Amino acid sequence: MKVAILRDENESSTKKWELACVKEKIDYEVIDLLKHNWIDCINSSNADLFLLRPSGLTFKYKNLYDERLYVISEVMKKKTYPSYQEVIIYENKRMLSAFLKGANISMPETNVFYNIDEAYAFADSCSLPIVVKTAIGGSGTGVLILKHRSAIRNYIKKAFNKGIKRRLGPNRQAGNVKKWTQKSISSPAFFLSKLKKYLEIYKDAQKGFVIFQEYIPHEYEWRIARIGNSWFGHQKVKNGDKASGTKGIDYVSLPSDLLDFCRNICKEHNFTCMSLDLFEHPTKGYVVNELQTIFGHVQNHILELDGKIGRYIYDNGWRFEEGDFNTNESYDLRLKHALSLIEK
């Protein structure tokens, strides 16, 4: 068995996949999808499986990765993990909203406007507050909650002229300024790599369209994650106006109807490696806010029940199984699951 890891623009983004392969004693190679001869590299590879690490920082590289993955998966018929269908909606809120609507999955009411007059008309009549989002951006980047119509109109004007930029620098809601400073001083290489990344994100302005989403009052957001037969989850606790990107976690018992809701979505669309972020809507029940096939976790585990870490398994009903299943930011479990799919 041999695998190939398809790298994005970040040369260190495959490290956790590589570590998982070393631990599992699996032969592997890394292929840079940004190279001009990428398709020759795919053709010359004797890998049985292609492990993916799609870009999630800028639309420039996100689009490149998606396009080349389409050729690899759908044209060349190579086996990939995750699947092309799981990756195409990753870090693309514009695509995600269309997918959720088309699949008739409960979601916050979302509108995408490419016509500035339509956007202004919506701004004059929508319920307040309203959430505006950039199509790409994790951990709450590019997300604003606007409470006044004048602010919405200013946002629209900017989006169709100069473009909308995401924040410059780290997440100030979730981090510690003192720690950032100390780490940057002690490691100039760390500082330069982070600065380069932040500048790339800041330059990646979104122009020519806007995304509006219904605001749902909440104190937390559910995070449910599936990797194969393993299910995890917790509440992401609100800090300020948002729960996304705050790194606040509350481990609670997961409602069985919530797990059922997520399992049905994954079963219907063959999502085997997916995290789902959900709100509890006052009239709709559970609604999907995000779907991310590539996800990390703040702590070393994703699920904790009565002080014990573990996972949920579905076997004619949900049962908790104690154990550490999230080592190496869950890439060890991802690799085991990917290999099991190939063996089948």
C-alpha positions in Angstrom: 0.0 0.0 0.0 1.3 3.4 -1.0 -0.4 6.8 -0.6 0.3 10.3 -2.1 -0.5 13.5 -0.2 -1.6 16.3 -2.4 -0.2 19.5 -1.0 -1.6 23.0 -1.2 0.4 26.3 -1.3 1.5 25.8 2.3 4.6 23.5 2.4 3.9 22.5 6.0 0.2 21.7 5.5 0.8 18.0 4.9 2.9 17.4 8.1 0.1 15.8 10.0 -0.8 13.5 7.1 2.9 12.6 6.9 3.2 11.9 10.6 0.1 9.6 10.4 1.7 7.7 7.6 4.9 7.3 9.6 3.0 6.0 12.6 1.0 3.6 10.5 4.2 2.5 8.6 2.7 3.4 5.2 4.8 4.3 2.3 4.0 7.8 1.0 5.0 10.7 -1.2 4.0 14.4 -1.3 2.9 15.9 -4.6 2.7 19.7 -4.9 -0.4 20.6 -6.9 0.9 24.1 -7.6 3.7 22.7 -9.9 3.2 23.2 -13.6 3.8 19.4 -14.2 1.4 18.3 -11.5 -0.6 16.0 -13.9 2.7 14.2 -14.8 3.3 13.7 -11.1 -0.1 12.1 -10.7 0.4 9.9 -13.8 3.8 8.7 -12.6 2.7 8.0 -9.1 2.0 4.4 -8.1 -0.1 5.5 -5.1 -3.2 3.4 -4.3 -4.8 6.4 -2.6 -4.4 10.2 -2.8 -4.8 12.0 0.6 -6.0 15.6 0.3 -5.1 18.8 2.0 -7.1 21.5 0.2 -6.3 25.1 0.5 -8.6 27.2 2.8 -6.9 30.5 3.0 -7.4 32.3 -0.3 -9.8 31.9 -3.2 -6.8 31.9 -5.7 -5.4 28.7 -4.3 -8.8 27.2 -3.3 -10.0 27.4 -6.9 -6.8 26.0 -8.2 -6.9 23.0 -5.9 -10.6 22.3 -6.6 -10.0 22.4 -10.4 -7.1 20.1 -10.3 -8.8 17.8 -7.9 -11.8 17.6 -10.3 -9.4 16.2 -13.0 -7.7 13.8 -10.6 -10.9 12.4 -9.1 -13.6 12.8 -11.7 -11.6 12.5 -14.9 -8.6 10.4 -14.0 -10.8 8.4 -11.6 -8.1 8.3 -8.8 -9.2 7.3 -5.3 -9.0 10.3 -3.0 -9.7 11.0 0.7 -11.7 13.0 1.4 -13.9 12.9 -1.7 -14.2 15.6 -4.3 -17.8 16.1 -3.2 -16.6 16.8 0.3 -13.9 19.2 -0.8 -15.8 21.3 -3.3 -18.0 22.8 -0.5 -15.0 23.2 1.9 -14.2 26.8 2.7 -16.7 28.2 0.1 -19.7 29.6 1.7 -21.2 30.7 -1.6 -21.0 27.1 -2.9 -22.2 25.7 0.5 -25.3 27.8 0.6 -26.2 26.6 -2.9 -25.6 23.0 -1.9 -27.7 23.2 1.3 -30.6 24.8 -0.6 -30.3 22.3 -3.5 -30.2 19.4 -1.1 -33.1 20.8 1.0 -31.0 20.7 4.2 -32.2 23.0 7.0 -30.0 26.2 7.1 -30.2 29.8 8.2 -31.9 31.8 5.4 -29.0 32.9 3.1 -28.9 35.1 0.1 -26.1 35.7 -2.4 -26.3 38.8 -4.6 -24.3 39.5 -7.7 -26.5 42.5 -8.6 -25.9 45.6 -6.6 -29.5 46.9 -7.0 -30.9 43.6 -5.7 -28.5 43.8 -2.7 -29.6 47.4 -1.9 -33.2 46.4 -2.1 -32.6 43.5 0.3 -30.7 45.9 2.6 -33.8 48.1 2.8 -36.2 45.3 3.8 -34.2 42.6 5.6 -34.6 41.8 9.3 -32.0 43.2 11.6 -29.4 42.4 12.6 -28.0 40.5 9.6 -24.9 38.4 9.2 -22.5 39.2 6.3 -19.9 36.7 5.3 -17.0 36.3 2.8 -17.1 33.1 0.8 -13.8 31.9 2.3 -12.6 32.3 5.8 -12.3 30.0 8.8 -12.5 30.7 12.5 -14.9 33.6 12.1 -12.8 35.6 9.6 -14.8 37.6 7.2 -18.0 37.4 9.3 -19.7 40.5 10.6 -23.0 41.2 12.3 -24.5 44.4 11.0 -27.3 46.1 13.0 -28.1 49.2 11.0 -29.2 49.6 7.4 -26.7 52.3 6.7 -23.9 49.9 7.7 -25.4 47.2 5.3 -25.5 49.7 2.4 -21.9 50.8 3.1 -20.8 47.2 3.1 -22.6 46.6 -0.3 -21.0 49.6 -1.8 -17.5 48.5 -0.6 -18.1 45.0 -1.8 -18.9 46.1 -5.4 -16.2 48.7 -5.6 -13.0 48.2 -3.5 -13.8 44.7 -2.3 -14.2 43.2 1.2 -10.9 42.4 3.0 -10.7 40.0 5.9 -8.9 40.8 9.1 -5.1 41.4 9.1 -3.4 39.3 11.8 -4.5 36.6 14.2 -7.9 36.1 15.8 -7.9 38.6 18.7 -11.0 37.1 20.2 -9.4 33.7 20.7 -5.7 34.4 21.2 -3.4 36.0 23.7 -1.5 39.1 22.6 1.3 38.5 25.1 1.8 34.9 23.9 1.8 36.0 20.2 4.4 38.6 20.9 6.7 36.3 22.9 6.5 33.5 20.3 7.3 36.0 17.5 10.3 37.4 19.3 11.7 34.0 20.2 11.2 32.6 16.7 11.7 35.1 13.8 10.9 32.3 11.3 7.5 31.8 13.0 6.8 35.5 12.8 7.7 35.8 9.1 5.7 32.7 8.1 2.7 34.0 10.0 3.1 37.5 8.6 3.3 36.1 5.0 0.1 34.1 5.6 -1.8 37.0 7.1 -0.8 39.3 4.2 -2.0 36.8 1.6 -5.4 36.6 3.4 -5.7 40.4 3.7 -4.9 40.9 -0.1 -7.5 38.3 -1.0 -10.4 40.8 -1.4 -13.8 39.6 -2.2 -15.3 41.8 -4.9 -18.5 41.7 -7.0 -20.9 39.8 -4.7 -22.2 39.7 -1.2 -23.5 36.9 1.1 -26.2 37.7 3.7 -27.3 35.3 6.3 -30.2 35.3 8.8 -29.0 36.1 12.3 -30.0 33.4 14.8 -29.7 34.4 18.5 -27.5 31.8 20.2 -25.3 31.3 23.2 -23.4 28.4 21.5 -22.9 26.6 18.3 -22.9 22.8 18.0 -19.8 21.1 16.4 -20.4 17.5 15.4 -17.7 15.7 13.6 -17.7 12.4 11.7 -14.6 10.3 10.8 -15.8 6.9 9.5 -17.8 5.2 12.2 -16.5 7.6 14.9 -18.7 10.6 15.9 -17.6 13.5 18.2 -19.0 16.8 19.3 -19.2 19.7 21.7 -20.6 23.2 22.0 -18.6 26.1 20.8 -19.3 28.8 23.3 -20.1 32.4 22.2 -17.7 35.2 22.9 -19.0 38.6 22.0 -21.4 38.2 19.0 -20.0 35.0 17.6 -19.3 31.4 18.6 -17.1 30.6 15.5 -13.4 31.1 16.1 -13.6 31.8 19.9 -12.0 28.5 21.0 -14.4 28.3 23.9 -15.6 24.7 24.4 -18.3 23.2 26.6 -18.3 19.4 26.7 -21.9 18.2 27.2 -23.9 15.1 26.4 -24.9 15.1 22.8 -28.6 14.9 22.1 -29.5 11.7 20.1 -31.8 13.7 17.8 -28.8 16.0 17.0 -26.6 13.0 16.2 -29.4 11.5 14.1 -29.9 14.8 12.2 -26.2 14.9 11.3 -26.0 11.1 10.5 -28.9 11.4 8.1 -27.2 14.3 6.2 -23.9 12.4 6.0 -25.6 9.1 4.9 -27.7 10.9 2.3 -24.6 12.6 0.7 -21.9 10.0 1.4 -19.9 12.3 3.7 -17.6 10.1 5.6 -15.2 12.7 6.9 -17.1 15.9 7.8 -17.6 18.4 10.6 -21.0 20.1 10.9 -21.6 23.4 12.7 -25.2 23.9 13.7 -27.5 26.4 15.4 -30.8 25.7 17.1 -33.3 27.7 15.2 -36.4 28.9 17.1 -38.8 27.5 14.4 -36.7 25.2 12.1 -34.9 23.2 14.8 -31.4 22.2 13.9 -29.9 24.2 11.0 -26.5 23.7 9.3 -24.2 26.7 9.4 -21.0 25.1 8.1 -19.7 21.9 6.6 -16.0 21.4 6.7 -14.2 18.2 5.6 -10.9 19.5 6.9 -11.2 20.6 10.5 -8.9 20.9 13.5 -9.6 21.0 17.2 -8.4 23.3 19.9 -7.9 20.6 22.5 -6.4 17.2 22.0 -9.8 15.6 21.9 -13.2 16.6 20.5 -15.6 14.7 22.8 -15.8 14.3 26.5 -18.6 12.7 28.5 -18.6 12.8 32.3 -14.9 13.5 32.3 -14.0 10.7 29.9 -12.8 11.3 26.4 -14.0 9.1 23.6 -16.4 8.8 20.7 -19.9 7.8 19.8 -20.6 4.8 17.7 -23.9 4.1 15.9 -25.1 0.5 16.2 -28.9 0.4 16.1 -28.6 3.3 18.5 -25.9 5.5 19.9 -23.4 4.3 22.4 -20.3 6.0 23.9 -16.9 4.3 23.7 -14.1 5.6 25.9 -10.7 6.1 24.4 -8.3 8.6 22.7 -9.3 8.7 19.1 -8.1 12.2 18.2 -4.3 11.9 18.3 -2.3 13.9 15.8 -5.3 16.3 15.4 -7.4 13.3 14.3 -5.2 12.6 11.2 -4.3 9.2 12.6 -8.0 8.2 12.7 -8.5 9.8 9.2 -5.7 7.6 7.8 -7.1 4.4 9.4 -10.5 5.2 8.0 -9.1 6.0 4.5 -7.2 2.8 4.4 -10.2 0.8 5.5 -12.2 2.2 2.5 -9.5 1.1 0.1 -9.3 -2.4 1.6 -13.1 -2.7 1.1 
